[in-house]
Amino acid sequence: MKKSIGINSMVFPSPVFVVGTYDEDEKPDMITIAWAGIAASDPAAVVIAVRPTRYSHENIIKHKAFTVNLPTKKFIKEADYFGITSGRDTDKLADTGLTAVKGEFVDAPYIEEFPFAIECELADQLDFGSHTLFIGAIKDIKVDTEIIGENDKVDFVKAGILTFDISTDSYLLPGEFAGKAFSEGLFFRKKE
C-alpha cells in the first residue's frame, strides 16, 4: 500500500553539484545545487536548475558557461557554504581557501581541490516556474588520477562523492554495490 504525500520536488539520490561561474568583474563564484543531472549522452550535456534570484543565474547568462564540480566528504563544509551564502555578499572561494582554476574550454572556473569537474558551454535555457533550466554542452571533464579505476573509469565510490537526500536534508556517501547495470535484467529474457 502506498500513501499520497502530495506534490514535492523529491527524488533520490540527488547530486551535489557545485556550479562555477565568473561574475561581471571576472571574480570566480560557486553555488551548490541539487536540481541537476545528465541531460543527454549525444551530444553529452548536463542540466542544472537555478533560481533567477541567485547570483550565479546572471553569471551563467553573461558568460554562456559554467562548470560542475563534484565535492567529496572532505569538502562537505565548503560545499554547504557555497549553497547557503551569496557571492553578491562575499568572496566564497577566499572564505573557504579553495582554488579556482580557469576552465580550459569554457569561460568558467572549476575547483582544483575537488576530484571531478565538468566544463560546460551554455547550449540552451528554459524558464520553468521557480527555476531556469540551463543545459550545458560538456566540453571537457577533468578527473584526479587517484579516482580512475579499471578500464579508465571513474570510481565515484572510492572518491567519496557526496549526494543529497532532500527528504531528510542530509548529505550522503555512495553505498554498497548492489548489482551490475545492463546485466541484472537479462534474467528475464527468454531463453532462445
C-alpha positions in Angstrom: 0.0 0.0 0.0 1.2 3.5 -0.8 0.3 6.8 0.8 0.0 10.0 -1.1 2.3 12.7 0.2 1.3 15.3 -2.4 3.4 17.3 -4.8 7.1 17.7 -3.9 10.4 18.1 -5.8 11.8 14.9 -4.2 13.9 12.2 -5.8 16.8 10.1 -4.5 19.7 10.4 -4.8 20.2 14.0 -5.9 23.6 15.2 -6.9 25.6 17.7 -5.0 26.7 19.9 -7.9 28.9 22.9 -7.1 28.5 25.1 -10.1 31.3 27.5 -11.0 30.8 30.8 -12.8 32.5 34.2 -13.2 30.7 37.4 -12.3 30.8 40.6 -14.3 34.1 41.5 -12.6 35.6 38.1 -13.5 35.5 37.1 -9.9 35.0 33.3 -9.5 31.8 32.3 -7.8 30.4 28.9 -6.7 26.9 27.8 -5.9 25.7 24.4 -4.7 22.6 22.9 -6.3 20.8 19.6 -6.2 18.3 20.0 -9.0 20.6 18.7 -11.7 21.7 15.8 -13.8 22.7 14.4 -17.2 20.5 15.8 -19.9 21.8 13.8 -22.9 24.6 11.5 -24.0 24.9 12.5 -27.6 25.8 15.3 -27.5 26.9 15.0 -23.9 25.1 17.5 -21.8 24.1 18.3 -18.2 21.1 20.3 -17.0 21.1 22.4 -13.9 18.2 24.3 -12.3 18.9 27.8 -10.8 16.6 30.3 -9.4 16.7 33.7 -11.2 17.3 35.4 -7.9 20.6 33.6 -7.4 23.8 35.4 -8.3 25.1 32.5 -10.4 22.0 32.8 -12.7 23.1 36.2 -14.2 26.7 34.9 -14.3 25.7 31.9 -16.5 23.7 34.1 -18.9 26.5 36.7 -19.2 29.4 34.2 -19.8 27.4 31.5 -21.6 29.3 28.9 -19.5 29.5 27.1 -16.2 31.4 24.2 -14.5 30.0 21.4 -12.5 32.3 20.3 -9.6 31.7 17.2 -7.5 32.7 17.6 -3.9 33.8 14.8 -1.5 33.1 14.3 2.2 36.4 16.1 2.9 34.8 19.3 1.5 31.3 19.0 2.9 31.5 22.3 4.9 32.7 24.2 1.8 30.0 22.6 -0.4 27.3 23.5 2.1 28.6 27.0 2.5 28.5 27.6 -1.3 24.8 26.8 -1.2 23.8 29.0 1.8 25.9 32.1 1.0 25.6 34.6 -1.8 28.5 35.6 -4.0 26.9 39.1 -4.0 27.9 39.5 -0.4 31.3 37.7 -0.1 34.1 36.0 -2.0 33.2 32.4 -1.2 36.5 31.0 -2.5 38.6 33.4 -0.4 36.4 32.5 2.6 37.0 28.7 2.2 40.5 28.8 0.9 39.7 26.7 -2.2 41.4 27.3 -5.5 39.6 28.5 -8.6 41.2 27.4 -11.9 40.2 29.0 -15.2 38.4 26.5 -17.4 40.5 25.3 -20.4 37.5 25.1 -22.8 34.9 27.5 -21.3 34.7 30.9 -19.6 34.1 29.5 -16.1 36.2 28.3 -13.2 36.5 24.9 -11.6 37.7 24.0 -8.1 41.2 22.5 -8.1 40.7 20.6 -4.8 37.5 18.7 -6.0 38.3 15.4 -7.8 35.9 15.8 -10.7 35.0 18.9 -12.8 32.9 19.2 -16.0 33.4 22.2 -18.2 30.1 23.2 -19.9 29.1 25.7 -22.6 25.6 27.0 -22.3 23.6 25.3 -25.1 20.0 26.3 -24.1 17.9 27.5 -21.3 14.2 27.2 -20.3 12.4 29.3 -17.7 10.3 26.8 -15.8 8.4 28.0 -12.8 10.7 28.8 -9.9 13.9 27.9 -11.8 15.7 28.4 -15.1 16.9 25.1 -16.6 20.3 25.6 -18.1 21.6 22.9 -20.5 25.3 22.8 -20.7 27.1 21.1 -23.6 30.0 19.2 -22.0 33.3 20.4 -23.5 35.7 18.5 -21.1 35.8 16.5 -17.9 38.8 16.8 -15.6 39.4 14.0 -13.1 42.0 13.4 -10.4 44.1 10.4 -11.4 43.7 8.7 -8.0 39.9 8.1 -8.6 40.4 6.5 -12.0 39.8 2.8 -11.7 39.7 -0.2 -14.0 39.4 0.5 -17.7 39.9 4.2 -17.1 36.5 4.5 -15.5 35.9 7.0 -12.7 35.4 5.3 -9.3 32.8 7.6 -7.6 32.6 5.3 -4.5 36.3 5.4 -4.0 36.2 9.2 -4.5 33.5 9.6 -1.8 31.4 12.0 -3.9 28.6 13.5 -1.9 24.9 13.0 -2.7 21.9 14.9 -1.2 18.7 13.5 0.4 16.1 16.2 0.2 13.7 14.2 2.4 16.0 14.5 5.4 18.2 17.5 4.3 21.2 15.2 4.6 24.4 14.7 2.7 25.2 11.0 2.0 28.0 9.0 0.5 27.6 6.3 -2.2 26.5 3.0 -0.8 27.3 -0.6 -1.3 27.5 -2.4 -4.6 24.0 -3.9 -5.5 24.5 -5.3 -9.0 25.8 -4.7 -12.5 23.8 -2.4 -14.7 22.7 -3.8 -18.1 23.2 -7.3 -16.8 20.8 -7.9 -13.9 17.7 -7.6 -16.2 19.0 -10.3 -18.5 17.4 -12.8 -16.0 14.0 -12.0 -17.6 15.0 -12.5 -21.2 13.5 -15.7 -22.7 16.0 -18.5 -23.5 16.3 -18.9 -27.2 
